[in-house]
Amino acid sequence: MRKRTIDLVLSIVASTVALLLSWPYWRDFQYWPESRLLWGVYFVVGFALSVYVFYAFMVAIHTLFEHDALEHAEAAQARASGNGTEGRP
């Protein structure tokens, strides 16, 4: 549960940074459209999707590291039991 909370907080922080970097204020409001409501909806939906993508990426990274750790543990166990593949490429 703690890992999920940390991943969610990191996803929100990363999405907030991305939102701030894309905000029109940094460009002297040159890109504001006629409908500010739709612009706001665009940013809210983009922020929500950004949080989801960052969170899914974090989960995938954790899964990859867990699988790598399992492979290293299996290789170490095989070497310790003498069933290793020392002669194989």
MDTraj code that builds the backbone (N, CA, C; nanometers):
import mdtraj as md
import numpy as np

residues = "MET ARG LYS ARG THR ILE ASP LEU VAL LEU SER ILE VAL ALA SER THR VAL ALA LEU LEU LEU SER TRP PRO TYR TRP ARG ASP PHE GLN TYR TRP PRO GLU SER ARG LEU LEU TRP GLY VAL TYR PHE VAL VAL GLY PHE ALA LEU SER VAL TYR VAL PHE TYR ALA PHE MET VAL ALA ILE HIS THR LEU PHE GLU HIS ASP ALA LEU GLU HIS ALA GLU ALA ALA GLN ALA ARG ALA SER GLY ASN GLY THR GLU GLY ARG PRO".split()
xyz = np.array([
    [0.0824, -0.1192, 0.0000],
    [0.0000, 0.0000, 0.0000],
    [0.0873, 0.1262, 0.0000],
    [0.1973, 0.1200, 0.0711],
    [0.2856, 0.2364, 0.0789],
    [0.3498, 0.2659, -0.0558],
    [0.3880, 0.1592, -0.1296],
    [0.4489, 0.1763, -0.2605],
    [0.3500, 0.2409, -0.3573],
    [0.2242, 0.2009, -0.3505],
    [0.1220, 0.2592, -0.4371],
    [0.1033, 0.4073, -0.4086],
    [0.1036, 0.4423, -0.2802],
    [0.0871, 0.5829, -0.2421],
    [0.2041, 0.6658, -0.2923],
    [0.3238, 0.6144, -0.2753],
    [0.4428, 0.6858, -0.3229],
    [0.4378, 0.7008, -0.4744],
    [0.4008, 0.5943, -0.5452],
    [0.3903, 0.6016, -0.6910],
    [0.2859, 0.7040, -0.7340],
    [0.1728, 0.7079, -0.6648],
    [0.0680, 0.8035, -0.6992],
    [0.1142, 0.9465, -0.6740],
    [0.1819, 0.9700, -0.5627],
    [0.2316, 1.1041, -0.5320],
    [0.3365, 1.1468, -0.6351],
    [0.4275, 1.0565, -0.6706],
    [0.5274, 1.0884, -0.7728],
    [0.4621, 1.1166, -0.9082],
    [0.3578, 1.0421, -0.9404],
    [0.2862, 1.0647, -1.0657],
    [0.2182, 1.2012, -1.0667],
    [0.1591, 1.2386, -0.9547],
    [0.0931, 1.3692, -0.9457],
    [0.1955, 1.4813, -0.9544],
    [0.3087, 1.4656, -0.8877],
    [0.4132, 1.5688, -0.8934],
    [0.4675, 1.5822, -1.0351],
    [0.4956, 1.4703, -1.1005],
    [0.5476, 1.4752, -1.2373],
    [0.4452, 1.5365, -1.3327],
    [0.3188, 1.5043, -1.3136],
    [0.2144, 1.5613, -1.3985],
    [0.1978, 1.7107, -1.3730],
    [0.2126, 1.7519, -1.2483],
    [0.2034, 1.8940, -1.2158],
    [0.3174, 1.9718, -1.2817],
    [0.4364, 1.9152, -1.2777],
    [0.5505, 1.9803, -1.3426],
    [0.5258, 1.9901, -1.4933],
    [0.4747, 1.8836, -1.5535],
    [0.4460, 1.8861, -1.6968],
    [0.3383, 1.9894, -1.7284],
    [0.2382, 2.0002, -1.6424],
    [0.1325, 2.0996, -1.6629],
    [0.1882, 2.2412, -1.6537],
    [0.2714, 2.2642, -1.5547],
    [0.3287, 2.3981, -1.5394],
    [0.4199, 2.4348, -1.6560],
    [0.4898, 2.3361, -1.7089],
    [0.5766, 2.3640, -1.8234],
    [0.4977, 2.3929, -1.9503],
    [0.3755, 2.3438, -1.9583],
    [0.2950, 2.3659, -2.0785],
    [0.1957, 2.4805, -2.0623],
    [0.1923, 2.5438, -1.9482],
    [0.0960, 2.6512, -1.9234],
    [0.1276, 2.7722, -2.0110],
    [0.0272, 2.8375, -2.0679],
    [0.0507, 2.9495, -2.1610],
    [0.1160, 3.0712, -2.0955],
    [0.1159, 3.0806, -1.9637],
    [0.1772, 3.1947, -1.8965],
    [0.3237, 3.2094, -1.9362],
    [0.3903, 3.0971, -1.9544],
    [0.5325, 3.1006, -1.9895],
    [0.5541, 3.1521, -2.1308],
    [0.4472, 3.1538, -2.2107],
    [0.4576, 3.2011, -2.3492],
    [0.3834, 3.3328, -2.3684],
    [0.3694, 3.4116, -2.2652],
    [0.3004, 3.5404, -2.2691],
    [0.1565, 3.5273, -2.3200],
    [0.0917, 3.4171, -2.2869],
    [-0.0485, 3.3922, -2.3242],
    [-0.0714, 3.4004, -2.4753],
    [0.0258, 3.3641, -2.5550],
    [0.0118, 3.3712, -2.7002],
    [-0.0814, 3.2639, -2.7545],
    [-0.0972, 3.1547, -2.6816],
    [-0.1725, 3.0419, -2.7353],
    [-0.3084, 3.0224, -2.6700],
    [-0.3633, 3.1202, -2.6021],
    [-0.4966, 3.1054, -2.5432],
    [-0.6004, 3.1019, -2.6549],
    [-0.6889, 3.0055, -2.6545],
    [-0.7929, 2.9997, -2.7580],
    [-0.9097, 3.0928, -2.7230],
    [-1.0082, 3.0948, -2.8095],
    [-1.1245, 3.1788, -2.7832],
    [-1.2052, 3.1258, -2.6662],
    [-1.2164, 2.9949, -2.6546],
    [-1.2947, 2.9350, -2.5460],
    [-1.2020, 2.8920, -2.4325],
    [-1.2000, 2.9703, -2.3274],
    [-1.1143, 2.9340, -2.2136],
    [-1.1678, 2.8132, -2.1386],
    [-1.2993, 2.7897, -2.1457],
    [-1.3581, 2.6723, -2.0810],
    [-1.3018, 2.5453, -2.1441],
    [-1.3002, 2.5386, -2.2758],
    [-1.2461, 2.4201, -2.3417],
    [-1.0961, 2.4056, -2.3171],
    [-1.0266, 2.5174, -2.3068],
    [-0.8843, 2.5121, -2.2755],
    [-0.8637, 2.4516, -2.1362],
    [-0.9478, 2.4923, -2.0414],
    [-0.9402, 2.4362, -1.9063],
    [-0.9725, 2.2881, -1.9050],
    [-1.0758, 2.2484, -1.9810],
    [-1.1112, 2.1062, -1.9908],
    [-0.9941, 2.0287, -2.0509],
    [-0.9315, 2.0864, -2.1513],
    [-0.8157, 2.0234, -2.2151],
    [-0.7041, 1.9978, -2.1130],
    [-0.6766, 2.0971, -2.0287],
    [-0.5713, 2.0807, -1.9288],
    [-0.6113, 1.9810, -1.8197],
    [-0.7365, 1.9807, -1.7782],
    [-0.7808, 1.8878, -1.6736],
    [-0.7755, 1.7438, -1.7249],
    [-0.8277, 1.7211, -1.8445],
    [-0.8242, 1.5858, -1.9016],
    [-0.6796, 1.5433, -1.9268],
    [-0.5991, 1.6331, -1.9788],
    [-0.4577, 1.6013, -2.0014],
    [-0.3850, 1.5686, -1.8724],
    [-0.4175, 1.6427, -1.7652],
    [-0.3547, 1.6164, -1.6358],
    [-0.3932, 1.4781, -1.5849],
    [-0.5220, 1.4447, -1.5950],
    [-0.5681, 1.3127, -1.5484],
    [-0.5020, 1.2006, -1.6283],
    [-0.4947, 1.2161, -1.7589],
    [-0.4277, 1.1148, -1.8408],
    [-0.2790, 1.1062, -1.8090],
    [-0.2189, 1.2190, -1.7821],
    [-0.0774, 1.2225, -1.7473],
    [-0.0509, 1.1468, -1.6169],
    [-0.1355, 1.1684, -1.5181],
    [-0.1200, 1.0967, -1.3910],
    [-0.1321, 0.9467, -1.4151],
    [-0.2304, 0.9059, -1.4948],
    [-0.2504, 0.7640, -1.5240],
    [-0.1285, 0.7039, -1.5941],
    [-0.0758, 0.7740, -1.6939],
    [0.0384, 0.7217, -1.7701],
    [0.1625, 0.7118, -1.6811],
    [0.1892, 0.8150, -1.6004],
    [0.3039, 0.8089, -1.5092],
    [0.2880, 0.6946, -1.4091],
    [0.1655, 0.6757, -1.3568],
    [0.1422, 0.5694, -1.2593],
    [0.1616, 0.4322, -1.3242],
    [0.1067, 0.4132, -1.4447],
    [0.1240, 0.2859, -1.5149],
    [0.2721, 0.2597, -1.5445],
    [0.3471, 0.3637, -1.5791],
    [0.4900, 0.3493, -1.6033],
    [0.5620, 0.3049, -1.4761],
    [0.5266, 0.3644, -1.3634],
    [0.5906, 0.3271, -1.2365],
    [0.5608, 0.1811, -1.2012],
    [0.4383, 0.1374, -1.2220],
    [0.4021, -0.0026, -1.1950],
    [0.4810, -0.0958, -1.2859],
    [0.4941, -0.0601, -1.4131],
    [0.5700, -0.1437, -1.5066],
    [0.7169, -0.1517, -1.4667],
    [0.7733, -0.0406, -1.4231],
    [0.9138, -0.0400, -1.3797],
    [0.9329, -0.1294, -1.2576],
    [0.8400, -0.1219, -1.1626],
    [0.8497, -0.2086, -1.0442],
    [0.8439, -0.3558, -1.0849],
    [0.7558, -0.3881, -1.1783],
    [0.7433, -0.5266, -1.2238],
    [0.8722, -0.5730, -1.2906],
    [0.9311, -0.4889, -1.3733],
    [1.0571, -0.5262, -1.4383],
    [1.1682, -0.5497, -1.3365],
    [1.1780, -0.4638, -1.2365],
    [1.2812, -0.4823, -1.1343],
    [1.2565, -0.6079, -1.0504],
    [1.1307, -0.6387, -1.0219],
    [1.1002, -0.7609, -0.9464],
    [1.1383, -0.8848, -1.0265],
    [1.1082, -0.8860, -1.1566],
    [1.1448, -1.0007, -1.2397],
    [1.2967, -1.0142, -1.2505],
    [1.3657, -0.9033, -1.2609],
    [1.5117, -0.9075, -1.2666],
    [1.5689, -0.9627, -1.1363],
    [1.5127, -0.9216, -1.0244],
    [1.5592, -0.9725, -0.8947],
    [1.5347, -1.1223, -0.8835],
    [1.4215, -1.1696, -0.9334],
    [1.3941, -1.3136, -0.9307],
    [1.4944, -1.3904, -1.0163],
    [1.5262, -1.3382, -1.1335],
    [1.6238, -1.4053, -1.2195],
    [1.7613, -1.4102, -1.1538],
    [1.8012, -1.3017, -1.0893],
    [1.9306, -1.3010, -1.0203],
    [1.9307, -1.3988, -0.9028],
    [1.8198, -1.4070, -0.8311],
    [1.8113, -1.5009, -0.7189],
    [1.8164, -1.6448, -0.7675],
    [1.7482, -1.6747, -0.8785],
    [1.7519, -1.8101, -0.9332],
    [1.8918, -1.8459, -0.9825],
    [1.9605, -1.7512, -1.0442],
    [2.0964, -1.7769, -1.0928],
    [2.1913, -1.7993, -0.9759],
    [2.1772, -1.7214, -0.8703],
    [2.2630, -1.7385, -0.7527],
    [2.2364, -1.8724, -0.6862],
    [2.1101, -1.9127, -0.6803],
    [2.0756, -2.0415, -0.6196],
    [2.1312, -2.1563, -0.7040],
    [2.1243, -2.1421, -0.8350],
    [2.1773, -2.2470, -0.9232],
    [2.3287, -2.2589, -0.9080],
    [2.3985, -2.1458, -0.8956],
    [2.5432, -2.1510, -0.8748],
    [2.5775, -2.2121, -0.7397],
    [2.4993, -2.1805, -0.6379],
    [2.5278, -2.2319, -0.5042],
    [2.5030, -2.3818, -0.4953],
    [2.4052, -2.4322, -0.5685],
    [2.3751, -2.5755, -0.5606],
    [2.4613, -2.6583, -0.6555],
    [2.5411, -2.5922, -0.7374],
    [2.6308, -2.6649, -0.8272],
    [2.5661, -2.6980, -0.9600],
    [2.4450, -2.6540, -0.9818],
    [2.3766, -2.6818, -1.1084],
    [2.3947, -2.5659, -1.2052],
    [2.4934, -2.4852, -1.1828],
    [2.5143, -2.3661, -1.2643],
    [2.5549, -2.3998, -1.4062],
    [2.5571, -2.3014, -1.4860],
    [2.5943, -2.3180, -1.6269],
    [2.7252, -2.2477, -1.6531],
    [2.8274, -2.2883, -1.5791],
    [2.9562, -2.2200, -1.5913],
    [3.0169, -2.2364, -1.7292],
    [2.9987, -2.3509, -1.7946],
    [3.0611, -2.3744, -1.9226],
    [2.9805, -2.3236, -2.0398],
    [2.8583, -2.2822, -2.0152],
    [2.7712, -2.2388, -2.1242],
    [2.7813, -2.0898, -2.1480],
    [2.7621, -2.0497, -2.2755],
    [2.7673, -1.9052, -2.3048],
    [2.6410, -1.8340, -2.2615],
])
top = md.Topology()
chain = top.add_chain()
for i, resn in enumerate(residues, 1):
    res = top.add_residue(resn, chain, resSeq=i)
    for name in ("N", "CA", "C"):
        top.add_atom(name, md.element.get_by_symbol(name[0]), res)
traj = md.Trajectory(xyz[None], top)
